[in-house]
Amino acid sequence: VTLTLLQLQPLTPALLDAALELDQLCFGGLWTRDGYQRELDSSSSHFLVLNAVEPAGEAEADTSSSPTKSGLLVGLGCFWSILEEAHITILGVHPQYQSQGLGQLLLYALLRDACHSKLEWATLEVRPSNQAALALYRRFGFKEAGRRRRYYKDTDEDALILWCSGLQTPEFQGVLANCRQLLGDRLALYGWQLSEDWDVPHVIS
Ligand SMILES: CC(C)(COP(=O)(O)OP(=O)(O)OC[C@H]1O[C@@H](n2cnc3c(N)ncnc32)[C@H](O)[C@@H]1OP(=O)(O)O)[C@@H](O)C(=O)NCCC(=O)NCCS
């Protein structure tokens, strides 16, 4: 079995087109190009993307200018660092690769980086109908703290406001470590391999 390498990297201008394409696939167009550009320009924004790259041997054998050489964006996630809080503003995984652990991997990376940046809390908004996202957030200890009435204009749905506290506690460090340990095996089941630099946190610019 050949494993596809998963790289984690900050969003860069060169990745804007790919991010917009993925946004369209995951959310049907949540943010515009200007929206992504604002993230690039903001010093409070910590935006990570997951890039899937075919193993070196295979890419070399492929003489066409196949997109696999530069990789395919399969996930994106971002938080805003505001005071001591990580406000998670976006989290999406390519529809073709959902339910394989990539969402969990991205959220793990965001929370790990938030911890590394000395943040104390994480928060986000989610649709009550989004069972996949809710299951994912609860797994990391997010709890419902309120609602914004009729927040989503398309369906008139409320937004649940979730909070995760105590990022700097040993308990939360344990949650992260446990998650990291289980993820490697889960991802391997679906043919994913983490690149070697995975355990180096990305510092907020
Ligand atoms: C939400 C999302 C990011 C999750 O990413 P993912 O890679 O599919 O999630 P994972 O494979 O890591 O699964 C995380 C958990 O979600 C649950 N889950 C995944 N897909 C599910 C589905 N279709 N229905 C119900 N639960 C599901 C699983 O219980 C899983 O927990 P487990 O590890 O105990 O099995 C992804 O589904 C997505 O991009 N959805 C569209 C955009 C979106 O809604 N983003 C969130 C906005 S707040």
The ligand as a Tripos MOL2 file, in Angstrom:
@<TRIPOS>MOLECULE
LIG
   48    50     1     0     0
SMALL
NO_CHARGES

@<TRIPOS>ATOM
      1 C1        -16.8570   18.8860    9.9980 C.3       1 LIG1
      2 C2        -15.6750   18.3250    9.2240 C.3       1 LIG1
      3 C3        -14.5660   19.3820    9.2260 C.3       1 LIG1
      4 C4        -15.1800   17.0690    9.9260 C.3       1 LIG1
      5 O1        -14.0570   16.5680    9.2400 O.3       1 LIG1
      6 P1        -13.8890   15.0100    8.9670 P.3       1 LIG1
      7 O2        -12.5420   14.8200    8.4110 O.co2     1 LIG1
      8 O3        -15.0350   14.5090    8.1850 O.co2     1 LIG1
      9 O4        -14.0160   14.4410   10.4540 O.3       1 LIG1
     10 P2        -13.2780   13.2220   11.1210 P.3       1 LIG1
     11 O5        -13.1370   12.1060   10.1650 O.co2     1 LIG1
     12 O6        -12.0710   13.7170   11.7810 O.co2     1 LIG1
     13 O7        -14.3720   12.7940   12.1740 O.3       1 LIG1
     14 C5        -14.5670   13.4830   13.3630 C.3       1 LIG1
     15 C6        -15.8110   12.9340   14.0210 C.3       1 LIG1
     16 O8        -16.9400   13.3700   13.3040 O.3       1 LIG1
     17 C7        -17.9010   12.3150   13.2230 C.3       1 LIG1
     18 N1        -18.3320   12.2450   11.8490 N.ar      1 LIG1
     19 C8        -17.5930   12.3190   10.7370 C.ar      1 LIG1
     20 N2        -18.3700   12.3120    9.6520 N.ar      1 LIG1
     21 C9        -19.6270   12.2090   10.0990 C.ar      1 LIG1
     22 C10       -20.8810   12.1610    9.4710 C.ar      1 LIG1
     23 N3        -20.9800   12.2160    8.1360 N.pl3     1 LIG1
     24 N4        -21.9890   12.0880   10.2440 N.ar      1 LIG1
     25 C11       -21.8800   12.0510   11.5850 C.ar      1 LIG1
     26 N5        -20.7070   12.0960   12.2470 N.ar      1 LIG1
     27 C12       -19.6130   12.1630   11.5000 C.ar      1 LIG1
     28 C13       -17.3160   11.0830   13.6780 C.3       1 LIG1
     29 O9        -18.0270   10.7160   14.8470 O.3       1 LIG1
     30 C14       -15.9020   11.4230   14.0140 C.3       1 LIG1
     31 O10       -15.6340   10.9940   15.2920 O.3       1 LIG1
     32 P3        -14.8400    9.6290   15.5080 P.3       1 LIG1
     33 O11       -13.4150   10.0380   15.4010 O.co2     1 LIG1
     34 O12       -15.2630    9.2360   16.8630 O.co2     1 LIG1
     35 O13       -15.2580    8.6770   14.4490 O.co2     1 LIG1
     36 C15       -16.0430   17.9500    7.7720 C.3       1 LIG1
     37 O14       -17.0920   17.0170    7.8010 O.3       1 LIG1
     38 C16       -16.4310   19.1190    6.9000 C.2       1 LIG1
     39 O15       -15.5870   19.7450    6.2910 O.2       1 LIG1
     40 N6        -17.7330   19.4100    6.7890 N.am      1 LIG1
     41 C17       -18.2160   20.4940    5.9470 C.3       1 LIG1
     42 C18       -17.8120   21.8480    6.4830 C.3       1 LIG1
     43 C19       -18.2390   22.0390    7.9140 C.2       1 LIG1
     44 O16       -19.3760   21.7630    8.2700 O.2       1 LIG1
     45 N7        -17.3280   22.5400    8.7510 N.am      1 LIG1
     46 C20       -17.5670   22.7940   10.1470 C.3       1 LIG1
     47 C21       -18.1970   24.1160   10.3350 C.3       1 LIG1
     48 S1        -18.3740   24.4870   12.0760 S.3       1 LIG1
@<TRIPOS>BOND
     1     1     2 1
     2     2     3 1
     3     2     4 1
     4     2    36 1
     5     4     5 1
     6     5     6 1
     7     6     7 2
     8     6     8 1
     9     6     9 1
    10     9    10 1
    11    10    11 2
    12    10    12 1
    13    10    13 1
    14    13    14 1
    15    14    15 1
    16    15    16 1
    17    15    30 1
    18    16    17 1
    19    17    18 1
    20    17    28 1
    21    18    19 ar
    22    18    27 ar
    23    19    20 ar
    24    20    21 ar
    25    21    22 ar
    26    21    27 ar
    27    22    23 1
    28    22    24 ar
    29    24    25 ar
    30    25    26 ar
    31    26    27 ar
    32    28    29 1
    33    28    30 1
    34    30    31 1
    35    31    32 1
    36    32    33 2
    37    32    34 1
    38    32    35 1
    39    36    37 1
    40    36    38 1
    41    38    39 2
    42    38    40 1
    43    40    41 1
    44    41    42 1
    45    42    43 1
    46    43    44 2
    47    43    45 1
    48    45    46 1
    49    46    47 1
    50    47    48 1
@<TRIPOS>SUBSTRUCTURE
     1 LIG1         1 GROUP 0 **** ****
